[in-house]
Amino acid sequence: MNYRKKAVNQHGIHSPFLFELYNNVIADTTPFYCFEDIESMRAKLLLSPLEVEINDFGAGSSINKANKRKVSDIAKNTLKTKKYGQLLFRLVNRFKPQEVLELGTSLGVSTMYLAASNSNTKVITVEGCPNIAKIAQINFDKIGYSNIELVNQTFDDFLEDYLAKKDRLDFVFFDGNHTKEATLRYFNWCVEKTNNDTVFVFDDIYWSDGMKAAWQEIKTHPQITTTVDLFALGIVFFNKDLSKENFVLRF
């Protein structure tokens, strides 16, 4: 599918829910005071000469396969851009989940955006690599967000125990292990804990043929009503008041 040919703006949206979401959340460019603090943290990471040893439990980097990498390279190649980070902030601000689960912390920039909109929203973020997790925790301590809980475990180990204790999931950001098999596995585990208000966000849905295939399969799941394709992110809704539609929106 050619995303740019299919993507529409608000004039191609007939769903009132999606029209409001597009105009007030997706396409909104209102600056918030916390954005500067988070982007200042990103700028420091992009300049960091520190080298760390990487334990990669997912598909790995498509650019740098070395076991030792500079923090500046990790920041350049793996962090969500400012545009998408601020969208995550607006999504949490709009749907107001009690708890956000992020699978894939990396250096913590997206985590900070998820946590910044509401100090009462708990953000649980999971990172498999201990050295990356240490740097992310330092960043969280520096920025002073007390609503972030960082867990250093593999996704498989974490999800087994976490989901067994949960009655429902409010908001999940799938941002790690970019393989078709792992993405579908974590989705299928998490989908058992969804309700009408649950929101799932998938990172890098066009990252590889495997991720494209995973996204296509996810869209057909019977519990899902509406999906939104923003190229670098896919958003999934389970609200039964919405019609079964797949939107490709310009962002």
BELURNOR-V686941 format. One record per residue. N is the residue number from 1. PSI is psi in radians with two decimals (NA if undefined). D_CENTER is the distance of its C-alpha to the mean C-alpha in Angstrom with 2 decimals. Layout:
N_PSI_D_CENTER ; N_PSI_D_CENTER
This chain:
1_2.35_22.30 ; 2_1.84_22.63 ; 3_-0.82_19.64 ; 4_-0.55_21.69 ; 5_-0.55_24.65 ; 6_-0.38_22.94 ; 7_2.38_20.63 ; 8_2.85_22.26 ; 9_-2.78_22.11 ; 10_-0.41_23.30 ; 11_-0.27_26.72 ; 12_0.20_25.56 ; 13_2.15_23.88 ; 14_-0.27_26.27 ; 15_2.14_24.07 ; 16_-0.69_24.62 ; 17_-0.84_21.28 ; 18_-0.59_19.42 ; 19_-0.80_21.95 ; 20_-0.75_21.25 ; 21_-0.73_17.44 ; 22_-0.84_17.86 ; 23_-0.68_20.49 ; 24_-0.27_19.38 ; 25_-1.04_15.59 ; 26_-0.88_14.41 ; 27_0.00_17.56 ; 28_2.46_18.28 ; 29_0.36_18.97 ; 30_2.20_20.34 ; 31_2.51_20.08 ; 32_2.63_19.47 ; 33_-0.57_21.28 ; 34_-0.34_18.35 ; 35_-0.72_16.90 ; 36_-0.71_19.91 ; 37_-0.74_19.52 ; 38_-0.73_15.97 ; 39_-0.49_17.10 ; 40_-0.67_20.24 ; 41_-0.75_18.40 ; 42_-0.77_16.68 ; 43_-0.69_20.23 ; 44_-0.69_21.73 ; 45_-0.66_19.36 ; 46_-0.30_20.23 ; 47_-0.07_23.85 ; 48_2.18_23.79 ; 49_-0.05_26.31 ; 50_2.34_25.48 ; 51_2.39_25.28 ; 52_2.64_23.46 ; 53_2.32_23.84 ; 54_2.28_20.80 ; 55_1.81_20.44 ; 56_2.06_17.96 ; 57_0.01_17.33 ; 58_-2.52_15.28 ; 59_-0.24_16.21 ; 60_3.14_16.74 ; 61_2.47_16.83 ; 62_-0.11_18.40 ; 63_-0.78_20.24 ; 64_1.98_21.42 ; 65_0.04_22.47 ; 66_2.58_24.46 ; 67_-0.52_24.24 ; 68_2.24_24.86 ; 69_2.61_22.77 ; 70_2.50_23.02 ; 71_-0.65_20.30 ; 72_-0.67_20.79 ; 73_-0.70_20.08 ; 74_-0.78_16.87 ; 75_-0.74_15.75 ; 76_-0.68_17.03 ; 77_-0.34_15.58 ; 78_-0.40_12.14 ; 79_2.48_10.67 ; 80_2.51_8.66 ; 81_2.86_11.64 ; 82_-0.75_12.97 ; 83_-0.82_12.75 ; 84_-0.57_9.04 ; 85_-0.77_8.57 ; 86_-0.48_11.27 ; 87_-0.73_9.94 ; 88_-0.76_7.15 ; 89_-0.83_10.41 ; 90_-0.61_12.40 ; 91_-0.76_10.53 ; 92_-0.69_10.97 ; 93_-0.62_14.38 ; 94_-0.79_15.30 ; 95_-0.24_14.61 ; 96_0.98_15.45 ; 97_2.60_14.17 ; 98_-0.60_16.31 ; 99_2.41_13.70 ; 100_2.34_9.94 ; 101_2.19_8.97 ; 102_2.12_6.37 ; 103_1.69_7.63 ; 104_1.53_8.09 ; 105_-0.72_9.24 ; 106_-2.31_11.19 ; 107_-0.04_13.25 ; 108_0.09_11.25 ; 109_-0.83_10.75 ; 110_-0.62_7.15 ; 111_-0.75_8.45 ; 112_-0.68_11.43 ; 113_-0.70_10.08 ; 114_-0.59_8.61 ; 115_-0.32_12.07 ; 116_-0.46_14.27 ; 117_-0.45_14.98 ; 118_2.04_16.81 ; 119_-0.26_18.42 ; 120_-0.15_19.09 ; 121_2.05_15.50 ; 122_2.30_15.00 ; 123_2.03_11.76 ; 124_2.07_12.12 ; 125_2.42_10.27 ; 126_2.21_11.68 ; 127_2.21_12.97 ; 128_-0.55_15.76 ; 129_2.07_17.62 ; 130_-0.64_19.92 ; 131_-0.65_20.68 ; 132_-0.70_17.16 ; 133_-0.68_16.60 ; 134_-0.75_19.84 ; 135_-0.73_18.86 ; 136_-0.74_15.61 ; 137_-0.69_17.88 ; 138_-0.74_20.41 ; 139_-0.72_18.03 ; 140_-0.72_17.13 ; 141_-0.69_20.89 ; 142_-0.74_21.79 ; 143_-0.36_19.70 ; 144_0.36_20.95 ; 145_2.05_18.13 ; 146_-0.01_19.63 ; 147_0.25_16.99 ; 148_2.26_14.75 ; 149_2.01_15.74 ; 150_2.22_14.96 ; 151_2.17_16.00 ; 152_1.53_17.31 ; 153_2.85_17.54 ; 154_2.69_16.67 ; 155_-0.73_14.22 ; 156_-0.81_17.35 ; 157_-0.76_19.45 ; 158_-0.86_17.09 ; 159_-0.60_16.15 ; 160_-0.86_19.85 ; 161_-0.74_20.98 ; 162_-0.85_18.14 ; 163_-0.50_18.23 ; 164_-0.44_22.02 ; 165_-0.12_22.11 ; 166_2.41_19.80 ; 167_-0.54_21.31 ; 168_2.77_18.17 ; 169_2.36_14.40 ; 170_-0.86_13.35 ; 171_2.15_9.58 ; 172_2.27_7.22 ; 173_1.91_3.51 ; 174_1.82_5.12 ; 175_0.74_4.96 ; 176_2.86_8.72 ; 177_1.21_12.12 ; 178_1.06_11.98 ; 179_2.70_15.14 ; 180_-0.83_16.16 ; 181_-0.83_17.82 ; 182_-0.73_15.17 ; 183_-0.80_12.42 ; 184_-0.61_15.15 ; 185_-0.85_16.40 ; 186_-0.65_13.39 ; 187_-0.84_12.96 ; 188_-0.57_16.71 ; 189_-0.82_16.83 ; 190_-0.53_14.30 ; 191_-0.38_15.82 ; 192_-0.29_19.03 ; 193_0.35_17.83 ; 194_2.81_16.72 ; 195_-2.96_18.90 ; 196_-0.49_19.61 ; 197_-0.01_17.12 ; 198_2.47_14.02 ; 199_2.25_10.85 ; 200_2.44_8.35 ; 201_2.25_5.43 ; 202_2.28_5.76 ; 203_2.58_5.39 ; 204_0.90_9.06 ; 205_-0.18_10.97 ; 206_0.31_14.08 ; 207_-0.58_13.84 ; 208_2.97_16.82 ; 209_-0.62_19.22 ; 210_-0.73_17.77 ; 211_-0.64_14.23 ; 212_-0.75_16.14 ; 213_-0.70_18.24 ; 214_-0.77_15.52 ; 215_-0.74_14.04 ; 216_-0.69_17.69 ; 217_-0.71_18.40 ; 218_-0.72_15.56 ; 219_-0.44_16.83 ; 220_-0.04_20.25 ; 221_2.36_19.57 ; 222_-0.41_22.20 ; 223_-0.29_20.18 ; 224_2.40_17.84 ; 225_-1.22_19.44 ; 226_2.41_17.55 ; 227_2.66_14.77 ; 228_2.15_13.68 ; 229_1.99_13.36 ; 230_0.37_12.47 ; 231_-1.17_13.00 ; 232_-0.29_10.04 ; 233_2.57_7.67 ; 234_2.30_9.09 ; 235_2.38_9.37 ; 236_2.32_11.66 ; 237_2.60_14.35 ; 238_0.16_17.06 ; 239_2.05_19.51 ; 240_-0.22_22.95 ; 241_-0.20_24.35 ; 242_2.63_22.40 ; 243_2.81_23.90 ; 244_1.71_22.58 ; 245_2.62_21.31 ; 246_2.00_18.88 ; 247_2.40_18.38 ; 248_1.91_17.80 ; 249_2.52_17.46 ; 250_2.31_18.27 ; 251_NA_15.90
